[in-house]
Amino acid sequence: MKLIKYFFFLPASVVLLLLACNNTTTNPLQSGNWVTRAESPANARFQAVSFTVGDTAYVGTGYDGSVRYNDLWSFNISNSWQQKAYMPSSGADSAPARNGAVAFAIGKIGYVTTGTDGYNKFSDTWAYNVATNSWSRKANFAAGASPVVTGRYGATAFAIGDYGYVTCGYDNEYKKDLWRYDPSNDSWSAMAPLGTTSTTPPTTSGGPVYSNAGFKRMMAISFVHTDKASGKTLGYVVTGLGSGGTNINDFWAYDPTTNLWKGLKVISNASTQNYDDDYSDIIRNSGVGFVMGDSAYISAGVNGGYTQKTWAYDFNNDLWSRKSNFERSGREGGVAFVINGRGFVSLGKAGGTYFDDLEEFQPYTALNTDD
């Protein structure tokens, strides 16, 4: 668990000396705290989906090693879970149980699409109405595309304004295409694939190294943030597993107003400057990400083995800093969500062990070994 449990009893002078001699970006006295919350009453599982509507998060689907699910559960800020309506499971128009799907929310509707049952790759799309606690079938993912776009799993999704976006994933090959869903007319449109830019990334000699390839991938992390200066809301895609089983180190921001991507600084130690000297374990696949304030946080996933490493991304300066490790077991395929400005991580698996725990991350709180 917390390996620095007795660190706080060191004299202040020793603490300051250790901080001065440490090349990492971690401040062990103020690197964030994880607090255990109410575990999910649903079966432990991985590769579930989550989305947030108002002050409530919704978590569903997933796989526990023997059973796949098409259920849905809500979690609210009072630290309580409640089971909601199952996705339709009978009749001609039913939603197969699945894992590896994606979800996003637009207004008071949550959408679930793609995924797999271990044999088939799905493209069906379903809308969950929070007000009526009911599901309805929508246009298949990438419906009407020519050539035909088949189902996939391991994609990533985000919503900006009135649209949902799905990118990357695996359909027998790794992908980097981008599709926009418009709920007003229940349609999908092809947008600029990840890595499509209008400008060449900066190439200052000896300076920062920017992403410029736009690798195909699956099991990436995505999140959304609104820049205070420009007022633009951008979608971000980072990490993931590429062809050859290699974790990807590029990082991209998508601007829906221009339908173009911008390459951000890569997430490995690639420059001759010292800002990235500690970028040794940001890369991963099957991790989780969430945004609080002007920072994004990624945690868990696979980087050689199951990782607990947690990193914070500062949108204002395009830099990463290390935070306190996730305090439960390292894992893959968890879910993360933010409600009322508070970030949570739940579910996932490590080997044959599946989890139903729930942890809240408090980024500006000193590490506490007793909660």
N, C-alpha and C positions, 0 to 999 in steps of 0.2 A: 504494500500500500504506500504510505508516505515515508519514503526513505530518509527524509531529513527531519524526522520527528523531534529530535533533540537539538536541532540547530539553533533554536531560538534562545537556548540557555548559554550560548557562547557570549563572552564579553563583547560589548559593542565595538571595541577597537579591533578585535579579531574578525568580526563580521565585516567591518569596513575594509580590512586588509584583504579578505577573501574576495569581496566584490571588486576591489581594485585590480586583483591579479587574475580575475576570471575573464576570459575572452568572449564568453557567451553573452547573449542579449537578455539573459534571465536575471531578474532581481528576486532572489529567493524570499525576501521579506514582503514582496508586493507583486506576486505573479499570478494571483487568482486562487480561488478556493472552490472545491467541489462539495456540494451538500446533497446527501441522500434524501430523496423524496419518495412518495408512495409508488411502489412498484406496480407494474401493469397487472390487472387481474386476468388479462388474456393469457393464452398459452405463450411461453417463451418462443422466440422466432427470430429470423433474420430476413433481410431484404424485404421489409415491409415498406409502406409509403406513409407519408405524413403531409398534412397541409393545415393551415391556420385560417380560421374565419373569426374575426373579432377577437375576443379574449379567450377563445377556446381552440385547442389543437385537436386534430383528428388523426388517428393512427389505424391502419388496417392492412389486410392481405399479409403475405409473407409465408415462410416455410420453416418448419421445426425439425426437419430431418426425416420425417415420415408423413406429415400432413401439410398440405397447402391450404390457405385460408382465403375466404372472401368476406370476412367480417369487418366491422368498423367500431372503434372505441373513441370516446372523447375524453379529454383531460382539461380541467380548468384550473385557474390560478388558486382556487381554494384547496388544491392538492387532492382532488378526487377524480376517479375514473367512472365512466358510465358507458355501457354497451349501447350501440346505435343499430340502425337497420342493416342487415346483411345486404350485400350486393345480390341481385336476383340470381337464384340458383336453380330455378326450374322453368320449364316451358321452352319454347323455341328461342325466345330472346333472353338468354341467361348469361351471366358473367362467370366464366370459369375461375376457380380458385387459382392463385398465382403468386409468384414472387418475382423480384426484379422489375416491377412496374415503376411508373413515375406518377407524381401527383402535383397539382398546382391549384390555387384558388383564385377565382375572379369574382369580386363582390362577395355574395353570400353563398356561392356555389363552389364546391370542390370537384375537381376532375381527376379521374384515374384512367391511365391508358398504358398500353404495351404490357410486357411481362412474359412469363413462361410458366408452363406446368411441368417442366423438365423434358418435354418432348416437342411441344408446339410453341411457337413464338407468336404472341398475340398483337393485334392492332386495334382491338375494340376499345372504345372510349365510353366512359360512364360518368354521369354528373350526379353529385349528391347535393340535395337541397336541404340546407340546415333547418330552414323554417318548417318544412314538412316531414323531415326525417325519412326521405324517400330517394330512390335512385331512378334515373332514366337513361336510356341508351342514346348515344350521340354518334356523329359521323366517325367512322374508323380513322385512326391515325393516318395522316397523309393520303386520305381518300381522294381519288381522282387524279393522282400523280401519274405521269407518263414519262418513262416506264414505271410500272407498278412498284410501289414501295411496300415491302413485306413487313410483317411484325418483327419485333426485336425485344431484347431485354437489356438491362444494364445501362439504359440511357440516363439522362439527367434533365430536369425541367425547372422552369421558373416562370413567373408571371410579372408583366409590366403593364400597368394601366388596364386596358380592356382586353388584353390578349394573353394567351399562354404560349410558351415556347418549349419545344422538346428538341434536344440535340444529342449527338453521339449515340453510343450503344453498340449492340452486336446483333447481326442478323445472318450469321455465318461469315461475316467479315466485320471488321471494326469500322465505325462510321464517324463522320464529322458534319453531316448535313444538319440543317436547322429548319424546323417547321413551326409555323405560327398557327395557333387555333383562334378563330374568331367566333365567340359564342352568339353574336348577334345574328349570324346566318349559318351557324353550325358548319363551318368549313375550315379546311386546312390549306395553307399556302406555303410554298417553298420559299425560304429566305436565304440570305447569303451564308454559305457554309462557314463553319468556324475557321478563323484565320484569314478571311477575306478582308483586305485592308485597302485603303486609298493612298497610303503613304508608306515609305520605307522606314522601318524602325531606326531610331538614332544609332549611330555607329561610332560614337566618340572613342578614340583610341584610349584603351585602359580604363574606360568608364563602365557604367552598368551594361549588362547584357540583356537585350530585350527579346521576347518571343517573336519568332518570325516564320514558323513553319505551319502551325495549326495541325498538329498530329491527330490522326484518327484515334479513338479511344472508347473504352467503356468504363463503368464504375467511377465516373468523375464526380466532383462536387460543384454545385452551382449555388449562387446566391444573388441577391439584388440590393442595390444601394442607390440613394439619391444624393448627388453631389450638391452641397449647399451653395457653392459659388455659381455653378452653371444652371442649377435646377434640373439637370438631366438625370433621369433614372436609368441606370445601366444594369445589364445582366452579366455576371461573371462566371467563368468556367475555369476550373483549376484541378490539378492532379488527374488521376485516372491510369488505366492499364492500356498500353498500346500493343501493337503487333510485336510478336516475339516475346511477350510476357514482360515487357519493360515498363516500369512506372515513368510517367511523363513529367517533364519539368517546366513545360510552358504554361502561360497564364494569360487569359484573354478577357477583354471587356467588350460587350456588345451594345451598340447604340441603336435602338429601334427607330430613331428619327432619321438616321442616315442609312440604316440597314448595312452597317459596316462594323468590323471588329478592330480593336486596338490591342497590339501586343504589349503586355506589361513586363516588368522585370522577371526573368526566370527564377524559379524557386529552388535553385541549387547554387552552390558556390562556384560561379562561372566567371566572375570578374577578377581583376587584379586589385580592386578596391576592398576595403575591409567591411563594408556594410553587410556582405553576404558570407562572411567567414564562418558563421555559425549555422548556415543553411544546410545542415547535414542530414536532416530527417523530416523535411516538410513534404517531400514527394511521397506518394502512397496511392493506393487504390482502395475503393470500398470504404472510405472514411465518411465523416459527416461534417457539415458546415452550417453556420448560422450567423446572423448579423445582430449586433447590439450597438446602438449609437453609431459612431464613425469607425467601427472596427468589425471585421469578420473574424470568425474563429473556426478552425478546423481541428478535428480530433479523431482518434481511433483510426481504423483501417489496417492495411497490410503494407509493410515496408520491410521486406525480408522476412519478418514474422509479424505477429499481431502487435500493433503499437498502441501505446497510451499517450504518445507525444501530442501535445496541444500547442498550436501556434495562433498568434493574432496578426491580422493584416490591417495596417493603417491605410485607409483609403486616401488620406490627404497627402501622403508622401510615398506611396507605393513601396512600403517596407514591411517586413515581417519581424516579429519578436516572439521568443519562446515564452510559454506560460506553464503553469503547473500541470503536470501529467494528469490525464484522466484517472480517477482514483479507483475505478473498478478494473476488471480484467481487460487487457487489450482485446480488440474484437474487430470483426468486419461486418458490414451490412446492417449497421444500426440506423436509427432515425434521429433527427434533431429538429427542434422547433423553438420558436420564440413567441411568448405571450406576455403582454403587458411589459415589454422590454426585458424580459427574463428568458435566458436560454437554457434548454434542457436537452439531454441526450439519453436515449433509451434503446433497448433491445439489442440485437446482434448475436454473433456467435464466434466462438474460438474452438476450432477443431470440431468435436462432436458435442460441445457444450453450448446450449442456447440460453439467452438471457432475457429476463423480464424486468430488470432493474431500471431505475430512473434517477438520474443525477442532474442537479442544477449547477451551472457554472456561474460564479460571481467573480468577474474579471478584476475588479478593483478592491477586493477583499484580501487581506493577508491570509496566507495558508494556515488552516486550522486542522490539527491532526486528530481532533476529538469529535468531529461531526460526521 
